Amino acid sequence: MDILVLQHAEVEHPGSFRSMLEDDGHSWTPIELDQGERIPSIDKFDALWVLGGPMDVWEEEEHPWLVREKEFIRDVVGNRGVPFLGLCLGHQLLAEALGGKVEPSKSPEIGVMPVQLTEAGATGVLFDGLPEVFDVLQWHSAEISVLPEGARVLATSPDCAVQAMAWQTRAYSFQFHLEVEADTFDNWAEIPEYALALEKSLGADGAQKMKQDCTDGIRQFETMAERVYINWLQATSVA
């Protein structure tokens, strides 16, 4: 299969999912929206992935392409039922595109932190094989405040009610990151918006701890990412 991947920062790519796709013989086509690349027709693709980025879903004046991106997601997911995976900003864009709402977080989450599966998440396909509570990489200051109609919450945390969701049967998304690689922290810390949020939330000492936590958890991240990747293929029937 060939996956259309919408990116919003060059270094915020599919991460460890890249090697899994390659090993399985799948291909992915990145479109760098923040660099002015245009979204192609979905017709020749088998699925849509929308990744993270430093901008917020409501910043349409600063990033006019967000308007087209939301329209595209609404059509591809809502009308055509194309298999979908959204990460971080992609999670929020899915919610907005389908009629939900995203607002600034009351308590931004930055660091390696636990999330907990809901009953729907624990009994569903996407997180099958993962523990009820597991650590993830968080780096966000906005969150879904109103679910789109028909969505189910799959994971939650004390500071962010909608950590993961499913919409109907072929669209899945999560606020956090599992696709962590050895250079993920350093690459993302160079993005000005992320660096500012990092310093504001954790300070210099906290940043070093966060980097170490990413390093210490790399194998666990890889294991969980692979499990979720396999589960997503099964859930959306695109393998």
C-alpha positions as CSV (number, residue, x, y, z in Angstrom):
1,M,0.0,0.0,0.0
2,D,1.0,3.7,-0.4
3,I,0.2,6.0,2.5
4,L,-0.3,9.7,2.0
5,V,1.5,11.5,4.9
6,L,0.7,15.1,5.7
7,Q,3.6,16.7,7.6
8,H,3.9,20.1,9.3
9,A,7.6,20.1,10.2
10,E,10.4,18.4,8.3
11,V,11.8,16.7,11.4
12,E,8.3,15.5,12.6
13,H,8.1,12.6,10.3
14,P,6.7,9.1,10.9
15,G,9.7,8.3,13.1
16,S,10.1,4.6,13.9
17,F,7.0,3.7,11.9
18,R,9.2,4.3,8.7
19,S,11.2,1.1,9.2
20,M,8.1,-0.9,9.9
21,L,6.5,0.3,6.7
22,E,9.7,-0.5,4.8
23,D,10.0,-4.0,6.3
24,D,6.4,-4.8,5.2
25,G,6.9,-3.5,1.7
26,H,4.7,-0.5,2.1
27,S,5.5,3.0,0.8
28,W,4.6,6.5,2.1
29,T,4.5,9.8,0.3
30,P,5.2,12.9,2.5
31,I,3.6,16.2,1.7
32,E,5.3,19.1,3.6
33,L,2.4,21.5,4.1
34,D,4.5,24.1,6.0
35,Q,6.8,24.4,3.0
36,G,3.9,25.1,0.6
37,E,3.5,21.7,-0.9
38,R,0.0,21.0,-2.2
39,I,-2.2,18.1,-1.1
40,P,-2.6,15.7,-4.0
41,S,-5.7,13.6,-4.7
42,I,-6.3,10.7,-2.4
43,D,-7.4,8.5,-5.2
44,K,-4.0,6.7,-5.7
45,F,-3.4,6.2,-2.0
46,D,-4.6,3.5,0.3
47,A,-4.6,5.5,3.6
48,L,-4.0,8.9,5.1
49,W,-1.6,9.7,8.0
50,V,-1.5,13.3,9.5
51,L,1.4,14.0,11.8
52,G,2.3,16.5,14.5
53,G,3.5,20.1,14.2
54,P,4.2,23.3,16.2
55,M,1.2,25.2,14.9
56,D,-2.3,25.1,16.4
57,V,-5.4,24.1,14.6
58,W,-6.9,27.6,14.9
59,E,-4.0,29.5,13.4
60,E,-5.5,29.7,10.0
61,E,-4.4,33.3,9.3
62,E,-0.7,32.4,10.0
63,H,-1.0,29.0,8.1
64,P,-3.8,29.3,5.5
65,W,-3.2,25.8,4.3
66,L,-4.9,24.5,7.5
67,V,-8.2,25.4,6.0
68,R,-7.7,23.1,3.0
69,E,-6.2,20.4,5.2
70,K,-9.3,20.3,7.4
71,E,-11.5,20.1,4.4
72,F,-9.4,17.4,2.9
73,I,-9.5,15.3,6.1
74,R,-13.3,15.8,6.4
75,D,-13.8,14.5,2.8
76,V,-11.3,11.7,3.0
77,V,-12.4,10.4,6.4
78,G,-15.9,11.6,6.8
79,N,-17.1,11.0,3.2
80,R,-14.9,8.4,1.7
81,G,-14.0,6.3,4.8
82,V,-10.3,6.1,3.9
83,P,-8.2,4.5,6.7
84,F,-6.7,7.3,8.9
85,L,-4.0,7.7,11.6
86,G,-3.5,11.0,13.3
87,L,-0.6,11.9,15.7
88,C,-0.6,14.9,18.0
89,L,-1.7,17.8,15.7
90,G,-3.1,15.2,13.4
91,H,-5.3,14.0,16.3
92,Q,-6.6,17.5,16.9
93,L,-7.2,18.1,13.1
94,L,-9.2,15.0,12.9
95,A,-11.5,16.1,15.7
96,E,-12.0,19.6,14.2
97,A,-12.5,18.3,10.7
98,L,-15.3,16.1,11.9
99,G,-17.1,18.7,14.0
100,G,-15.3,18.6,17.4
101,K,-13.4,21.4,19.1
102,V,-9.8,22.0,20.1
103,E,-8.7,24.5,22.7
104,P,-5.5,25.5,24.6
105,S,-4.7,23.1,27.3
106,K,-5.3,24.2,30.9
107,S,-2.2,22.1,31.9
108,P,0.1,21.5,28.9
109,E,1.8,18.1,28.9
110,I,5.5,18.0,28.1
111,G,7.6,15.0,29.0
112,V,7.4,11.3,29.3
113,M,4.2,10.7,31.1
114,P,1.6,7.9,31.6
115,V,-1.7,7.5,29.9
116,Q,-4.5,5.1,30.8
117,L,-6.7,3.1,28.5
118,T,-10.5,3.6,28.8
119,E,-12.7,0.5,28.7
120,A,-13.2,1.1,25.0
121,G,-9.4,1.3,24.5
122,A,-8.7,-1.8,26.6
123,T,-11.2,-3.9,24.8
124,G,-10.6,-2.5,21.3
125,V,-8.1,-3.4,18.6
126,L,-5.7,-0.4,18.4
127,F,-4.0,-0.9,21.8
128,D,-4.4,-4.6,22.0
129,G,-1.3,-6.0,23.7
130,L,-0.4,-2.8,25.5
131,P,-0.8,-2.5,29.3
132,E,-3.7,-0.5,30.8
133,V,-1.3,2.2,31.8
134,F,1.9,3.0,29.7
135,D,4.4,5.8,29.3
136,V,4.3,8.0,26.2
137,L,6.1,11.1,24.9
138,Q,3.9,14.3,25.3
139,W,4.7,17.7,23.8
140,H,1.5,19.6,23.4
141,S,-0.3,22.7,24.7
142,A,-3.7,22.2,23.1
143,E,-6.2,19.4,23.3
144,I,-9.5,18.2,22.1
145,S,-12.2,19.7,24.3
146,V,-15.3,18.5,22.4
147,L,-15.4,15.1,20.7
148,P,-16.8,14.9,17.2
149,E,-20.1,13.0,17.0
150,G,-19.5,9.3,16.8
151,A,-16.0,9.3,18.4
152,R,-14.9,7.1,21.2
153,V,-12.2,7.9,23.7
154,L,-9.6,5.1,23.9
155,A,-7.1,6.6,26.3
156,T,-7.0,9.4,28.8
157,S,-4.8,11.2,31.4
158,P,-5.6,13.5,34.4
159,D,-4.6,16.6,32.3
160,C,-6.0,15.6,28.9
161,A,-9.3,13.7,28.7
162,V,-8.9,12.7,25.1
163,Q,-5.5,11.1,24.7
164,A,-6.6,8.7,21.9
165,M,-9.8,8.3,20.0
166,A,-11.5,6.3,17.3
167,W,-14.1,7.6,14.9
168,Q,-16.4,5.0,13.3
169,T,-14.3,2.0,12.2
170,R,-11.3,3.2,10.2
171,A,-10.0,6.4,11.8
172,Y,-7.8,6.4,14.8
173,S,-5.7,9.1,16.4
174,F,-3.7,9.9,19.6
175,Q,-2.4,13.0,21.2
176,F,0.9,11.5,22.3
177,H,3.9,10.0,20.5
178,L,5.2,6.4,20.4
179,E,7.2,6.8,17.2
180,V,10.2,8.0,19.2
181,E,13.7,7.5,17.8
182,A,17.2,8.2,19.2
183,D,17.3,11.7,17.7
184,T,13.6,12.7,18.2
185,F,14.1,14.8,21.2
186,D,17.1,16.7,19.8
187,N,15.4,17.4,16.5
188,W,12.1,18.5,18.0
189,A,13.9,20.7,20.6
190,E,15.3,22.8,17.8
191,I,11.8,23.8,16.6
192,P,11.3,27.3,18.2
193,E,7.8,26.7,19.4
194,Y,8.7,23.4,21.0
195,A,11.8,24.8,22.6
196,L,9.8,27.7,24.1
197,A,7.2,25.3,25.5
198,L,9.9,23.0,26.8
199,E,11.7,25.8,28.7
200,K,8.5,27.3,30.0
201,S,7.2,24.0,31.4
202,L,10.4,22.2,32.5
203,G,13.3,24.6,32.5
204,A,16.9,23.6,31.5
205,D,17.2,20.8,34.1
206,G,13.8,19.4,33.2
207,A,14.7,19.3,29.5
208,Q,17.8,17.2,30.3
209,K,15.6,14.8,32.3
210,M,13.1,14.6,29.5
211,K,15.8,13.8,27.0
212,Q,17.1,11.1,29.3
213,D,13.6,9.7,29.8
214,C,13.3,9.4,26.0
215,T,16.6,7.6,25.8
216,D,15.8,5.3,28.6
217,G,12.5,4.4,27.2
218,I,13.5,4.0,23.5
219,R,13.1,0.2,23.4
220,Q,9.7,0.3,25.1
221,F,8.6,3.0,22.7
222,E,9.7,0.9,19.7
223,T,7.9,-2.2,21.1
224,M,4.6,-0.3,21.7
225,A,4.8,1.6,18.3
226,E,5.2,-1.7,16.5
227,R,2.3,-3.2,18.3
228,V,0.1,-0.2,17.6
229,Y,1.2,-0.2,13.9
230,I,0.2,-3.9,13.5
231,N,-3.1,-3.2,15.3
232,W,-3.8,-0.2,13.1
233,L,-3.3,-2.3,9.9
234,Q,-5.6,-5.0,11.3
235,A,-8.3,-2.5,12.5
236,T,-8.4,-0.6,9.2
237,S,-7.9,-3.7,7.0
238,V,-5.3,-2.1,4.8
239,A,-2.5,-4.8,5.3
